[in-house]
């Protein structure tokens, strides 16, 4: 839909190689968070609830590029926090492009006008600007007035400078299908390259816990939205057709948590980009030593309502390759928006949630204190995170 032919062919060939080699688990997208600090405090986000010593940490250029090599995924998404706050982000982007990666920088766009001249347009580079709907919807989501208008200005500016620009949109329980459809029409008229759309994930530390969607409401919401846009075909949606079909309740999928692994200032996050239950020092350790069967819808309470692309897009892509006729049907006809829904995964055997956030924060703070102590003992050597 909104995905370029070049990227679709590259990712498709990569997945085919993995399957032919018999590799059971492999990543599609590296979610690289070089920092947690942000210049917004969104009600639905749990990413910035850390002490300042952790918010001040940065992944270095060398570690970021090494993570790309470790992981091997063809696509790298630089997120956060707000990645434009990272002073060395241009070097990370340039280094990733030299490695042949497709690079996306996810940004709230507040710093884009100030920072954009540090970057160059490239066929494998795009901005992904966070917009959770129209002006009222988005400014409410980010808890600050005027942000939507600044994002629209930033989109126009970036396009005028020759950059590819996408939108990432997260929907919550107060989303109105007609307004979302009109917003998607506006984004198409604005000429954005693609829109990534997904329901919000209920981060355990997010300030607003009342407006996350459950699975039933998610499916009906997306059916109602897609019905207003020819099964989703009216818009340049930057996702697999079968993932969109899944959002509308037409596919029964288990998540693929290793499909979009996350590398943060804590390390490689277990089990996925959304859920921090532990951290590995290397990507190999993440893949080999994680008990993957403990996680996912039907296995773990925290995963019960998740239908986010970072967990299910890789499942949909794999299904597209093994059953291409299913993808062809969605591509030609659009997402089905009526009739019976596919059965959902049962939740009766899921294990209860464990709340481990505080323990990981304490461990990281201890590591930072130890690093600072070493720096004082050997002042000629820098062990700073940035």
C-alpha positions as CSV (number, residue, x, y, z in Angstrom):
1,X,0.0,0.0,0.0
2,X,2.3,2.9,1.2
3,X,5.4,0.7,1.2
4,X,7.9,1.4,-1.6
5,X,8.5,-1.4,-4.1
6,X,12.2,-1.2,-3.3
7,X,11.6,-1.8,0.4
8,X,9.0,-4.5,-0.2
9,X,11.3,-6.4,-2.5
10,X,14.3,-6.1,-0.1
11,X,12.3,-7.2,2.9
12,X,10.6,-10.0,1.0
13,X,13.9,-11.4,-0.3
14,X,15.3,-11.2,3.2
15,X,12.4,-13.1,4.7
16,X,12.6,-15.7,2.0
17,X,16.3,-16.2,2.7
18,X,15.6,-16.7,6.4
19,X,12.9,-19.3,5.6
20,X,14.9,-21.2,3.1
21,X,17.8,-21.4,5.6
22,X,15.4,-22.9,8.1
23,X,15.9,-20.1,10.6
24,X,12.9,-20.2,13.0
25,X,13.3,-16.7,14.5
26,X,14.6,-13.6,12.8
27,X,14.0,-9.9,13.0
28,X,12.4,-7.7,10.4
29,X,12.8,-4.3,12.0
30,X,15.3,-3.1,14.6
31,X,13.6,-0.7,17.0
32,X,16.6,1.4,18.2
33,X,15.9,3.8,21.0
34,X,19.1,5.8,21.5
35,X,17.6,7.7,24.5
36,X,14.4,7.9,26.6
37,X,14.2,11.6,27.2
38,X,11.5,13.5,25.4
39,X,10.2,17.1,25.0
40,X,6.6,16.0,25.4
41,X,4.8,14.1,28.1
42,X,2.0,12.2,26.3
43,X,-0.7,10.7,28.5
44,X,-0.5,7.3,26.7
45,X,3.3,6.9,26.9
46,X,5.3,5.1,29.5
47,X,8.7,5.8,28.0
48,X,9.8,8.8,30.0
49,X,9.0,7.7,33.5
50,X,12.6,7.4,34.6
51,X,15.0,9.2,36.9
52,X,17.1,11.9,35.3
53,X,20.3,9.8,35.5
54,X,18.6,7.3,33.1
55,X,17.0,10.0,30.9
56,X,20.5,11.5,30.5
57,X,21.9,8.2,29.0
58,X,22.6,7.9,25.3
59,X,23.5,5.1,23.0
60,X,26.7,6.0,21.3
61,X,27.2,6.0,17.5
62,X,29.5,3.0,17.7
63,X,27.0,1.0,19.8
64,X,24.1,2.0,17.6
65,X,25.9,0.8,14.4
66,X,27.1,-2.3,16.2
67,X,23.5,-3.1,17.2
68,X,22.5,-2.8,13.5
69,X,25.2,-5.4,12.6
70,X,24.2,-7.7,15.5
71,X,20.6,-7.7,14.6
72,X,20.9,-7.8,10.8
73,X,17.3,-6.6,10.2
74,X,17.0,-4.7,6.8
75,X,14.9,-1.9,8.4
76,X,15.9,0.3,11.4
77,X,13.5,2.6,13.2
78,X,15.1,5.2,15.4
79,X,12.6,6.1,18.2
80,X,12.7,7.1,21.8
81,X,11.9,9.4,23.7
82,X,12.5,12.1,21.1
83,X,15.5,10.9,18.9
84,X,16.2,14.4,17.6
85,X,17.5,15.3,21.1
86,X,20.4,12.9,20.5
87,X,23.3,15.1,19.3
88,X,24.9,12.3,17.3
89,X,21.7,11.1,15.6
90,X,22.8,12.4,12.1
91,X,25.9,10.1,12.4
92,X,23.8,7.2,13.3
93,X,21.5,7.8,10.4
94,X,24.3,8.2,7.9
95,X,26.1,5.1,9.3
96,X,22.9,3.0,8.9
97,X,22.4,4.1,5.3
98,X,26.0,3.2,4.5
99,X,25.2,-0.3,5.7
100,X,22.3,-0.5,3.3
101,X,19.5,-0.2,5.9
102,X,16.2,1.4,5.4
103,X,16.2,4.1,8.1
104,X,13.2,5.8,9.7
105,X,13.4,8.5,12.3
106,X,10.2,8.7,14.5
107,X,9.8,12.2,15.8
108,X,7.2,14.5,17.3
109,X,8.6,17.1,14.9
110,X,9.0,19.9,17.5
111,X,12.7,20.1,16.7
112,X,12.6,19.2,13.0
113,X,12.9,22.7,11.6
114,X,15.9,23.3,13.8
115,X,17.6,20.0,13.0
116,X,16.6,19.1,9.5
117,X,19.6,20.6,7.7
118,X,21.8,18.1,9.5
119,X,20.3,15.4,7.3
120,X,20.1,14.7,3.6
121,X,17.3,13.2,1.5
122,X,18.0,9.6,0.6
123,X,15.8,6.9,-1.1
124,X,16.1,4.7,2.0
125,X,15.5,7.4,4.6
126,X,12.3,8.8,5.8
127,X,10.8,10.8,8.6
128,X,7.9,9.3,10.5
129,X,6.0,12.1,12.3
130,X,3.8,11.3,15.2
131,X,0.2,12.4,14.6
132,X,-2.6,10.8,16.5
133,X,-5.4,12.2,14.4
134,X,-6.7,15.7,13.7
135,X,-5.8,18.8,15.6
136,X,-8.1,18.2,18.6
137,X,-7.3,14.5,18.8
138,X,-3.5,14.9,18.5
139,X,-3.1,17.9,20.9
140,X,-5.2,16.0,23.4
141,X,-3.0,12.9,23.0
142,X,0.3,14.8,23.5
143,X,-1.1,17.0,26.3
144,X,0.0,20.2,24.6
145,X,-1.8,22.7,22.4
146,X,-0.5,23.8,19.1
147,X,1.6,20.6,18.4
148,X,-0.6,19.5,15.5
149,X,-0.1,22.7,13.6
150,X,3.7,22.5,14.1
151,X,3.6,18.9,12.8
152,X,1.8,20.0,9.6
153,X,4.3,22.8,9.1
154,X,7.1,20.3,9.6
155,X,5.7,17.9,7.1
156,X,5.4,20.6,4.4
157,X,8.9,21.8,5.1
158,X,10.5,18.3,5.0
159,X,8.7,17.5,1.7
160,X,9.8,20.8,0.2
161,X,13.4,19.9,1.0
162,X,13.0,16.6,-0.8
163,X,12.6,14.2,2.1
164,X,10.2,11.2,2.3
165,X,7.7,11.8,5.1
166,X,5.4,9.3,6.7
167,X,3.0,9.5,9.6
168,X,2.7,7.2,12.6
169,X,-0.8,7.3,14.2
170,X,-1.9,5.7,17.5
171,X,-5.6,5.3,18.3
172,X,-7.3,5.1,21.6
173,X,-10.8,4.2,22.8
174,X,-12.1,7.7,22.2
175,X,-11.3,7.6,18.5
176,X,-14.3,8.3,16.2
177,X,-14.2,6.4,12.9
178,X,-15.4,9.3,10.8
179,X,-12.8,11.7,12.2
180,X,-10.0,9.2,11.7
181,X,-11.1,8.6,8.1
182,X,-11.2,12.4,7.5
183,X,-7.7,12.7,9.0
184,X,-6.4,10.0,6.7
185,X,-7.9,11.8,3.8
186,X,-6.1,15.0,4.9
187,X,-2.8,13.1,5.1
188,X,-3.3,11.8,1.6
189,X,-4.0,15.3,0.3
190,X,-0.9,16.5,2.1
191,X,1.1,14.0,0.1
192,X,2.6,12.0,2.9
193,X,4.3,8.8,1.7
194,X,2.5,6.5,4.1
195,X,0.6,6.2,7.4
196,X,1.4,3.6,10.1
197,X,-1.7,3.2,12.2
198,X,-2.1,1.0,15.2
199,X,-4.0,0.8,18.5
200,X,-2.2,2.0,21.6
201,X,-0.4,-0.4,24.0
202,X,-1.3,-0.1,27.7
203,X,2.1,0.7,29.1
204,X,1.9,-0.1,32.8
205,X,3.4,3.3,33.7
206,X,1.3,5.4,31.3
207,X,-0.5,8.3,33.1
208,X,-3.8,7.6,31.2
209,X,-4.9,4.0,31.6
210,X,-8.6,4.6,30.8
211,X,-8.5,5.0,27.1
212,X,-6.6,2.0,25.8
213,X,-8.6,-0.3,23.5
214,X,-9.3,-3.9,24.2
215,X,-9.3,-6.4,21.3
216,X,-13.0,-6.4,20.6
217,X,-13.2,-2.6,20.4
218,X,-10.0,-2.5,18.3
219,X,-11.4,-4.8,15.7
220,X,-14.7,-3.0,15.4
221,X,-13.0,0.4,15.3
222,X,-10.8,-0.5,12.4
223,X,-13.7,-2.1,10.6
224,X,-15.6,1.1,10.9
225,X,-12.6,3.1,9.7
226,X,-11.7,0.9,6.8
227,X,-15.4,0.8,5.7
228,X,-15.1,4.6,5.1
229,X,-12.1,4.2,2.8
230,X,-12.8,1.3,0.5
231,X,-11.5,-1.3,2.9
232,X,-8.4,0.9,3.6
233,X,-7.5,1.2,-0.1
234,X,-8.2,4.9,-0.2
235,X,-5.2,5.7,1.9
236,X,-1.4,5.1,1.6
237,X,-1.2,2.8,4.7
238,X,2.4,1.9,5.4
239,X,1.8,-1.7,6.5
240,X,1.2,-5.2,5.3
241,X,-2.3,-5.8,4.0
242,X,-2.7,-8.8,6.2
243,X,-1.8,-6.9,9.3
244,X,-4.6,-4.4,8.5
245,X,-6.9,-7.4,7.9
246,X,-5.9,-8.6,11.3
247,X,-6.7,-5.3,12.9
248,X,-10.2,-5.6,11.4
249,X,-10.7,-9.1,13.0
250,X,-10.3,-11.2,9.9
251,X,-7.1,-13.1,10.9
252,X,-6.2,-15.0,14.0
253,X,-2.5,-14.3,14.6
254,X,0.0,-15.0,17.4
255,X,2.5,-12.2,17.9
256,X,6.1,-12.5,16.8
257,X,7.9,-10.6,19.5
258,X,11.3,-11.1,18.0
259,X,10.2,-9.6,14.7
260,X,10.9,-6.0,15.9
261,X,13.5,-6.3,18.7
262,X,14.3,-3.3,20.7
263,X,17.7,-2.0,21.7
264,X,17.6,0.7,24.4
265,X,20.0,2.3,26.9
266,X,19.2,-0.7,29.1
267,X,20.4,-3.2,26.5
268,X,18.3,-5.6,24.3
269,X,14.8,-5.5,25.7
270,X,12.9,-8.7,26.5
271,X,10.6,-9.7,25.1
272,X,9.7,-6.9,22.6
273,X,9.7,-3.2,21.8
274,X,6.6,-2.6,24.0
275,X,7.3,-4.8,27.0
276,X,10.4,-4.5,29.1
277,X,10.6,-7.6,31.3
278,X,14.3,-8.0,31.2
279,X,17.4,-7.1,29.2
280,X,20.1,-9.0,27.4
281,X,23.7,-7.7,26.7
282,X,23.8,-9.0,23.1
283,X,21.3,-9.7,20.4
284,X,22.3,-13.4,20.4
285,X,21.6,-13.6,24.1
286,X,18.2,-12.0,23.5
287,X,17.3,-14.6,20.8
288,X,18.8,-17.7,22.4
289,X,18.0,-17.2,26.1
290,X,14.6,-15.5,26.1
291,X,11.7,-17.9,27.1
292,X,9.5,-16.7,24.2
293,X,6.6,-19.1,25.1
294,X,6.0,-17.0,28.3
295,X,4.8,-14.0,26.3
296,X,2.1,-13.1,23.8
297,X,-1.7,-13.0,23.8
298,X,-3.0,-16.0,25.6
299,X,0.2,-16.6,27.4
300,X,0.7,-13.4,29.5
301,X,-1.8,-11.0,31.0
302,X,0.1,-7.9,29.9
303,X,-0.2,-9.0,26.3
304,X,-4.0,-9.7,26.4
305,X,-5.2,-6.7,24.5
306,X,-2.2,-6.0,22.3
307,X,-2.7,-5.8,18.6
308,X,0.2,-3.4,17.8
309,X,2.2,-3.6,14.6
310,X,5.5,-4.2,16.5
311,X,4.2,-7.6,17.6
312,X,2.0,-8.7,14.7
313,X,3.4,-7.1,11.5
314,X,6.1,-9.8,11.3
315,X,3.5,-12.5,11.7
316,X,1.5,-11.0,8.8
317,X,4.5,-10.6,6.6
318,X,5.4,-14.3,7.1
319,X,1.8,-15.3,6.4
320,X,1.9,-13.2,3.2
321,X,4.9,-15.2,1.9
322,X,3.5,-18.6,2.8
323,X,-0.1,-17.8,1.7
324,X,0.3,-15.1,-1.0
325,X,-3.3,-15.6,-2.2
326,X,-4.5,-14.1,1.1
327,X,-2.5,-11.0,0.6
328,X,-3.5,-10.8,-3.1
329,X,-7.2,-10.8,-2.0
330,X,-6.7,-8.0,0.5
331,X,-4.7,-6.0,-2.0
332,X,-7.4,-6.3,-4.7
333,X,-10.5,-6.1,-2.6
334,X,-9.4,-4.2,0.5
335,X,-10.0,-5.2,4.1
336,X,-13.3,-7.0,4.8
337,X,-15.4,-4.8,7.0
338,X,-18.4,-7.0,7.7
339,X,-19.4,-10.6,8.4
340,X,-18.1,-12.9,11.1
341,X,-14.7,-12.2,12.7
342,X,-12.0,-14.8,13.0
343,X,-11.8,-16.5,16.4
344,X,-9.5,-14.9,18.9
345,X,-6.8,-16.5,21.0
346,X,-8.2,-17.9,24.4
347,X,-7.0,-16.1,27.5
348,X,-8.0,-18.7,30.1
349,X,-4.4,-20.0,30.5
350,X,-2.4,-16.8,30.5
351,X,-0.1,-16.2,33.5
352,X,-0.6,-13.1,35.7
353,X,1.3,-9.9,35.0
354,X,4.6,-9.3,36.8
355,X,5.5,-5.7,37.6
356,X,9.3,-5.4,37.3
357,X,9.8,-1.7,36.2
358,X,11.2,-0.6,39.6
359,X,13.7,-3.4,39.7
360,X,15.1,-2.6,36.3
361,X,15.4,1.1,37.2
362,X,17.3,0.2,40.4
363,X,19.7,-2.1,38.4
364,X,20.4,0.6,35.8
365,X,21.0,3.3,38.4
366,X,23.5,1.0,40.1
367,X,25.3,0.5,36.8
368,X,25.4,4.3,36.2
369,X,26.8,4.8,39.8
370,X,29.5,2.2,39.2
371,X,30.4,3.8,35.9
372,X,30.7,7.2,37.5
373,X,32.8,5.8,40.3
374,X,35.2,4.3,37.7
375,X,35.4,7.6,35.9
376,X,36.4,9.5,39.0
377,X,39.0,6.8,39.8
378,X,40.5,7.1,36.2
379,X,39.7,10.7,35.1
380,X,41.8,10.3,31.9
381,X,39.3,7.8,30.6
382,X,35.7,8.7,29.6
383,X,33.0,6.2,30.4
384,X,30.1,8.5,29.8
385,X,27.1,7.2,28.0
386,X,27.2,9.9,25.3
